[in-house]
Amino acid sequence: MNKVRLEIIGMSYSESSTGAYVLVLGDKNSQRRLPIVIGNAEAQAIAVGIERQPNSRPLTHDLLLKINNTFSISILEVVINRFRDGVFYAMLVCRQGNDIVTIDARPSDAIALAVRIGCEIYAYESVMQEAGIIMDDMEEDESERGDNFINEVQDEPDIELLTLHELEDLLQMAIDEEDYEKAARIRDEINSRK
């Protein structure tokens, strides 16, 4: 399967889910983004790994890396390999001696490990096509939208009631505003109708 190389673009607090964060991964070769909602503990684990903050005692991900090193297991890469029913799945590609083994993992845990060891993060092209969002630098012509739609957007409409065309317009607005959490919800609604 074709893999897309990703980088961490940012992380922000989720306004709609208490205690959750949105981790935004970006395709290194295009404007595609992959927003993933993660828990508070996972967001903290990723942030600690990125900032290389020392801890008086090892966190879970640090402990796992110590175990890997002790038993000569190398994590080669992280691959986000599935997106099903709004949930992302990942795997760690590992080497022990001459053997290559894959281990299922949550994307947040896999990424927390990846930032600590500096391995690459990938997603399958099929995941990017289904769940990715394309950042469009071009401004959409406001005159193409009806006044009713603009008013509905400002009042946060119930996305289940919008047409596919309205959803696509709303998705582009969310992307332009860099509201990735909202964009992910709209993307999921569009995908559920296909």
C-alpha positions in Angstrom: 0.0 0.0 0.0 1.1 3.5 -0.7 2.2 5.5 2.4 2.1 9.2 2.9 4.8 10.8 5.2 3.3 12.9 7.9 4.5 15.5 10.3 2.9 17.0 13.4 1.4 20.4 12.5 -0.1 21.2 15.9 -2.4 20.3 18.7 -5.3 22.2 20.2 -7.8 21.8 22.9 -11.2 20.4 21.8 -14.0 22.8 22.5 -16.7 20.2 21.9 -15.2 17.2 23.8 -14.3 17.8 27.4 -10.7 16.8 28.1 -9.9 16.0 24.5 -7.5 17.5 22.0 -7.2 17.6 18.3 -3.8 16.4 16.9 -3.3 17.7 13.4 -0.9 15.7 11.2 0.1 17.1 7.8 1.3 15.5 4.6 4.9 16.6 4.1 4.4 16.9 0.3 1.0 18.6 0.0 -1.6 20.6 1.9 -3.5 17.6 3.2 -4.2 17.4 6.9 -5.3 14.6 9.1 -7.0 15.7 12.3 -7.3 13.1 15.1 -9.2 13.6 18.3 -7.1 12.3 21.3 -7.4 12.2 25.0 -5.8 14.6 27.5 -3.3 12.0 28.8 -2.2 11.1 25.2 -1.9 14.8 24.3 0.3 15.3 27.3 2.5 12.3 26.4 3.0 13.6 22.9 3.8 17.2 24.1 6.3 15.9 26.7 8.0 13.8 23.9 8.1 16.8 21.5 9.5 19.1 24.2 11.9 16.5 25.6 10.9 17.4 29.1 12.8 15.4 31.7 10.8 13.5 34.3 11.9 12.3 37.7 10.2 8.9 36.9 9.7 7.4 33.4 6.3 7.9 31.9 4.6 4.9 30.3 6.0 5.6 26.8 9.5 6.2 28.2 9.2 2.8 30.0 8.2 1.0 26.8 11.2 2.5 25.0 13.5 1.3 27.8 12.0 -2.2 27.5 12.5 -2.1 23.7 16.1 -1.1 24.1 16.7 -3.7 26.7 15.5 -6.5 24.5 17.0 -5.0 21.3 13.7 -4.1 19.6 13.7 -1.1 17.3 10.6 0.9 16.3 11.2 1.6 12.6 8.0 3.6 11.8 4.5 4.4 12.8 1.7 3.8 10.2 -1.9 5.0 10.6 -3.4 2.1 8.7 -7.2 2.3 9.0 -10.0 4.6 9.6 -13.3 2.9 10.4 -16.5 4.3 11.9 -14.7 7.5 12.8 -11.9 5.7 14.6 -8.2 5.7 13.5 -6.0 2.7 13.9 -2.2 2.5 13.7 0.6 0.0 13.9 4.2 0.1 15.0 6.6 -1.5 12.5 9.4 -3.0 14.6 12.6 -4.9 14.1 14.0 -7.5 16.5 17.2 -9.1 15.0 16.3 -10.0 11.4 12.5 -10.1 12.0 10.1 -7.3 11.1 7.0 -7.3 13.2 3.9 -5.1 13.3 2.1 -4.3 16.5 -1.4 -2.7 16.6 -1.5 0.5 18.6 -3.7 3.6 19.0 -2.4 6.4 16.8 -1.9 8.7 19.9 0.3 6.1 21.7 2.3 5.3 18.5 2.9 9.0 17.9 4.0 9.5 21.5 6.6 6.8 20.9 7.6 8.2 17.5 8.3 11.7 18.8 10.6 10.2 21.5 12.7 8.1 19.1 12.4 10.3 16.0 11.0 7.7 13.7 8.8 8.5 10.7 5.0 8.8 10.9 3.0 7.6 7.9 -0.6 7.1 6.9 -1.9 4.8 4.1 -3.1 6.8 1.1 -6.5 5.2 1.6 -6.7 6.7 5.1 -5.7 10.1 3.8 -8.3 9.9 1.0 -11.1 8.9 3.4 -10.3 11.1 6.4 -7.8 13.7 5.2 -8.7 17.4 4.7 -7.2 19.4 1.9 -6.1 22.9 2.8 -7.1 25.2 -0.1 -5.2 28.4 -0.3 -7.6 29.9 -2.7 -10.5 31.9 -1.3 -13.9 30.7 -2.3 -16.1 33.2 -4.1 -18.6 34.4 -1.5 -21.1 35.2 -4.2 -21.5 31.5 -5.1 -23.2 30.9 -1.7 -26.7 32.0 -0.8 -27.3 34.5 2.0 -29.3 31.8 3.9 -26.3 29.5 4.0 -24.0 32.2 5.3 -26.4 33.0 8.1 -26.9 29.3 8.9 -23.1 28.9 9.2 -22.8 31.8 11.6 -25.5 30.2 13.7 -23.8 26.8 13.7 -26.4 24.7 11.8 -27.1 21.1 12.6 -24.8 19.4 10.0 -27.2 16.5 9.5 -29.7 18.8 8.0 -27.4 20.3 5.4 -27.0 19.2 1.8 -23.7 17.7 0.6 -22.9 20.9 -1.3 -23.5 23.0 1.9 -21.4 20.5 3.9 -18.6 20.9 1.4 -18.8 24.7 1.6 -18.9 24.5 5.4 -15.9 22.1 5.4 -13.9 24.6 3.3 -14.8 27.4 5.7 -13.7 25.3 8.7 -10.4 24.5 7.0 -9.8 28.2 6.1 -10.4 29.1 9.8 -8.1 26.2 10.8 -10.9 24.8 13.0 -9.7 21.2 12.4 -12.1 19.7 14.9 -15.1 21.1 13.2 -13.6 20.1 9.8 -13.2 16.5 11.1 -16.9 16.4 12.2 -18.1 17.7 8.8 -15.7 15.3 7.0 -17.2 12.4 8.9 -20.7 13.5 8.1 -19.8 13.8 4.4 -18.2 10.3 4.4 -21.2 8.8 6.2 -23.4 9.9 3.2 -21.2 8.3 0.5 
